[in-house]
């Protein structure tokens, strides 16, 4: 025999059957509201990230106009990158054409920046070396393939998202710019990568302007020295 279910006093079978659709409707409304809330938060976060990217590019442009020292500009670029992507560490490495190694020119977010500046990476070794050799930007997740990056050093802290882009100057490799985050919530996308390429291009432009300024100063000094020598010769 089937189990007998007792209804509460004053409630009949018709009322129970009418309440079931109401529960389903309320459940669906709650689900729709939750999905809409999540979509709203995603769009809000996306707009905030876009705003930070644009603000970062604008800040770098202003810095170029106010600063001429390459070392100061490289430090500014790494700091602005760290603020733009809300990440943990940023480093800018320059290529030493004589040794074929990448040297840290600027870093932000590291516990011991001076120690980081002594690091050397050969082109072709590790992630930065791979990017320098292939001249291709990459986005990395928490799982890295050591076979893809020979000589990869295991980081002390796990990185959940990272971007590494080459710095190209006059079709020649100048260095590498990298950004990394240890937050599980952070996932860099292609829009982030495109912005980082703009930062890398800016670093190349800064270096080019520095070379031109050094050449101009050296030329002016040579001309001034020659003029003084000629003046002394004529007065003799």
C-alpha positions as a printed NumPy array, in Angstrom:
array([[  0.   ,   0.   ,   0.   ],
       [  1.116,   3.577,  -0.689],
       [  2.245,   5.88 ,   2.063],
       [ -0.459,   8.145,   3.381],
       [  0.529,  11.825,   3.571],
       [ -1.388,  14.025,   5.928],
       [ -2.061,  17.599,   4.83 ],
       [ -1.913,  20.474,   7.287],
       [ -5.278,  21.413,   8.785],
       [ -7.15 ,  23.76 ,   6.53 ],
       [ -5.11 ,  22.927,   3.371],
       [ -6.353,  20.732,   0.586],
       [ -4.721,  18.97 ,  -2.375],
       [ -5.665,  21.769,  -4.799],
       [ -3.762,  24.369,  -2.759],
       [ -0.617,  22.201,  -2.667],
       [ -0.679,  21.676,  -6.43 ],
       [ -1.069,  25.421,  -6.959],
       [  1.956,  26.195,  -4.722],
       [  4.355,  23.972,  -6.693],
       [  4.379,  26.185,  -9.842],
       [  4.824,  29.231,  -7.617],
       [  7.965,  27.706,  -6.093],
       [  9.337,  26.956,  -9.55 ],
       [  8.647,  30.508, -10.695],
       [ 10.379,  31.984,  -7.661],
       [ 13.365,  29.675,  -8.149],
       [ 13.68 ,  30.717, -11.788],
       [ 13.442,  34.394, -10.85 ],
       [ 16.212,  33.98 ,  -8.293],
       [ 18.377,  32.171, -10.845],
       [ 17.781,  34.86 , -13.482],
       [ 18.562,  37.575, -10.943],
       [ 21.818,  35.865,  -9.958],
       [ 22.908,  35.452, -13.582],
       [ 22.085,  39.099, -14.307],
       [ 24.065,  40.174, -11.23 ],
       [ 27.081,  38.133, -12.329],
       [ 26.923,  39.591, -15.838],
       [ 26.706,  43.092, -14.406],
       [ 29.763,  42.492, -12.223],
       [ 31.708,  41.044, -15.166],
       [ 30.89 ,  44.072, -17.32 ],
       [ 31.771,  46.43 , -14.477],
       [ 35.127,  44.723, -13.936],
       [ 35.803,  44.767, -17.67 ],
       [ 35.109,  48.495, -17.883],
       [ 37.332,  49.098, -14.859],
       [ 40.17 ,  47.161, -16.484],
       [ 39.749,  49.083, -19.74 ],
       [ 39.853,  52.348, -17.801],
       [ 43.072,  51.314, -16.053],
       [ 44.659,  50.375, -19.38 ],
       [ 43.824,  53.713, -20.963],
       [ 44.92 ,  55.57 , -17.848],
       [ 48.222,  53.686, -17.85 ],
       [ 48.951,  54.535, -21.488],
       [ 48.114,  58.182, -20.844],
       [ 50.363,  58.275, -17.77 ],
       [ 53.282,  56.779, -19.705],
       [ 52.817,  59.345, -22.47 ],
       [ 52.922,  62.165, -19.945],
       [ 55.998,  60.688, -18.272],
       [ 57.89 ,  60.605, -21.556],
       [ 57.316,  64.32 , -21.979],
       [ 58.482,  65.124, -18.459],
       [ 61.506,  62.823, -18.071],
       [ 64.612,  62.316, -20.248],
       [ 66.683,  59.889, -18.181],
       [ 66.164,  56.329, -19.568],
       [ 66.708,  54.695, -16.166],
       [ 64.043,  56.887, -14.561],
       [ 61.666,  56.252, -17.46 ],
       [ 62.147,  52.482, -17.278],
       [ 61.406,  52.589, -13.544],
       [ 58.293,  54.655, -14.266],
       [ 57.1  ,  52.191, -16.917],
       [ 57.396,  49.195, -14.577],
       [ 55.578,  51.046, -11.779],
       [ 52.794,  52.16 , -14.131],
       [ 52.442,  48.614, -15.473],
       [ 52.065,  47.283, -11.958],
       [ 49.302,  49.789, -11.2  ],
       [ 47.579,  49.238, -14.545],
       [ 47.326,  45.454, -14.225],
       [ 47.023,  45.311, -10.433],
       [ 49.707,  42.617, -10.486],
       [ 52.506,  41.553,  -8.153],
       [ 55.702,  41.953, -10.166],
       [ 56.939,  43.703, -13.304],
       [ 60.399,  43.595, -14.843],
       [ 62.017,  45.211, -17.866],
       [ 65.103,  43.484, -19.254],
       [ 67.583,  44.863, -21.802],
       [ 69.635,  42.8  , -24.202],
       [ 73.404,  42.928, -23.845],
       [ 74.448,  42.507, -27.472],
       [ 77.999,  41.527, -26.502],
       [ 77.1  ,  38.656, -24.176],
       [ 73.712,  37.769, -25.663],
       [ 72.135,  37.978, -22.207],
       [ 69.108,  39.809, -20.86 ],
       [ 69.851,  42.149, -17.965],
       [ 67.248,  43.657, -15.628],
       [ 67.032,  47.398, -16.273],
       [ 64.007,  48.074, -14.03 ],
       [ 61.763,  46.101, -11.674],
       [ 58.728,  46.732,  -9.482],
       [ 57.078,  44.668,  -6.761],
       [ 60.098,  42.522,  -5.868],
       [ 61.223,  42.218,  -2.265],
       [ 64.861,  42.835,  -3.147],
       [ 65.037,  44.899,  -6.322],
       [ 68.832,  45.232,  -6.159],
       [ 69.194,  41.459,  -6.099],
       [ 66.832,  41.143,  -9.041],
       [ 68.895,  43.642, -11.03 ],
       [ 71.869,  41.271, -10.912],
       [ 69.923,  38.517, -12.699],
       [ 71.072,  37.442, -16.15 ],
       [ 69.125,  35.329, -18.626],
       [ 70.514,  33.959, -21.864],
       [ 68.446,  34.378, -24.995],
       [ 66.594,  31.11 , -25.553],
       [ 66.557,  30.085, -21.881],
       [ 63.503,  30.326, -19.618],
       [ 60.358,  32.242, -20.491],
       [ 61.985,  35.64 , -21.041],
       [ 64.716,  34.046, -23.126],
       [ 62.122,  32.187, -25.228],
       [ 60.219,  35.417, -25.916],
       [ 63.47 ,  37.194, -26.791],
       [ 64.491,  34.431, -29.181],
       [ 61.119,  34.033, -30.923],
       [ 60.058,  37.699, -30.586],
       [ 56.529,  36.579, -29.797],
       [ 54.332,  37.812, -26.911],
       [ 52.763,  35.134, -24.723],
       [ 50.16 ,  34.782, -21.971],
       [ 50.848,  32.148, -19.329],
       [ 48.627,  30.368, -16.81 ],
       [ 49.451,  28.48 , -13.599],
       [ 50.679,  25.377, -15.444],
       [ 53.966,  25.731, -17.331],
       [ 55.574,  23.204, -19.651],
       [ 59.287,  22.937, -18.798],
       [ 59.945,  21.287, -22.174],
       [ 58.734,  24.41 , -23.952],
       [ 61.029,  26.671, -21.931],
       [ 64.485,  25.089, -21.502],
       [ 66.355,  26.313, -18.462],
       [ 63.16 ,  27.438, -16.739],
       [ 63.82 ,  28.31 , -13.092],
       [ 61.073,  27.25 , -10.699],
       [ 59.666,  30.433,  -9.068],
       [ 59.6  ,  30.685,  -5.281],
       [ 55.931,  31.668,  -5.38 ],
       [ 53.387,  30.132,  -7.713],
       [ 52.35 ,  32.402, -10.578],
       [ 48.743,  32.07 , -11.717],
       [ 48.901,  34.479, -14.638],
       [ 51.693,  36.217, -16.529],
       [ 52.461,  38.085, -19.743],
       [ 55.817,  38.464, -21.458],
       [ 56.362,  40.602, -24.567],
       [ 59.454,  41.492, -26.613],
       [ 60.691,  45.067, -26.938],
       [ 61.583,  45.698, -30.574],
       [ 63.574,  48.763, -31.635],
       [ 64.191,  49.375, -35.356],
       [ 63.417,  45.73 , -36.133],
       [ 66.036,  44.665, -33.594],
       [ 65.525,  43.091, -30.197],
       [ 65.986,  45.6  , -27.391],
       [ 64.688,  43.568, -24.449],
       [ 61.696,  41.953, -22.771],
       [ 58.879,  43.289, -20.58 ],
       [ 57.098,  40.875, -18.224],
       [ 54.138,  41.083, -15.829],
       [ 53.082,  38.399, -13.346],
       [ 50.374,  37.859, -10.731],
       [ 50.062,  35.369,  -7.87 ],
       [ 46.329,  35.997,  -7.444],
       [ 43.988,  33.143,  -8.343],
       [ 41.408,  35.709,  -9.491],
       [ 43.701,  37.326, -12.059],
       [ 43.598,  36.074, -15.624],
       [ 45.215,  38.236, -18.266],
       [ 43.513,  38.408, -21.666],
       [ 44.516,  39.522, -25.163],
       [ 43.407,  43.114, -24.484],
       [ 45.846,  43.184, -21.562],
       [ 48.523,  41.781, -23.865],
       [ 47.909,  44.446, -26.51 ],
       [ 48.243,  47.171, -23.878],
       [ 51.485,  45.652, -22.61 ],
       [ 52.803,  45.719, -26.178],
       [ 52.127,  49.465, -26.172],
       [ 54.177,  49.79 , -22.979],
       [ 56.962,  47.758, -24.594],
       [ 56.907,  49.941, -27.7  ],
       [ 57.094,  52.989, -25.456],
       [ 60.189,  51.587, -23.765],
       [ 61.771,  51.171, -27.193],
       [ 60.889,  54.744, -28.141],
       [ 62.378,  55.983, -24.865],
       [ 65.619,  54.192, -25.64 ],
       [ 65.676,  55.635, -29.167],
       [ 65.159,  59.174, -27.875],
       [ 67.901,  58.639, -25.31 ],
       [ 70.305,  57.532, -28.043],
       [ 69.42 ,  60.579, -30.149],
       [ 69.855,  62.909, -27.17 ],
       [ 73.263,  61.404, -26.358],
       [ 74.324,  61.779, -29.997],
       [ 73.152,  65.396, -30.048],
       [ 75.014,  66.236, -26.836],
       [ 78.186,  64.562, -28.1  ],
       [ 77.928,  66.401, -31.428],
       [ 77.408,  69.747, -29.708],
       [ 80.411,  69.13 , -27.466],
       [ 82.618,  68.272, -30.45 ],
       [ 81.502,  71.373, -32.344],
       [ 82.   ,  73.558, -29.289],
       [ 85.477,  72.134, -28.727],
       [ 86.393,  72.672, -32.381],
       [ 85.093,  76.254, -32.245],
       [ 87.129,  77.037, -29.128],
       [ 90.246,  75.523, -30.701],
       [ 89.752,  77.6  , -33.854],
       [ 89.217,  80.766, -31.782],
       [ 92.434,  80.178, -29.851],
       [ 94.335,  79.468, -33.093],
       [ 93.223,  82.704, -34.704],
       [ 94.014,  84.751, -31.6  ],
       [ 97.564,  83.366, -31.468]])
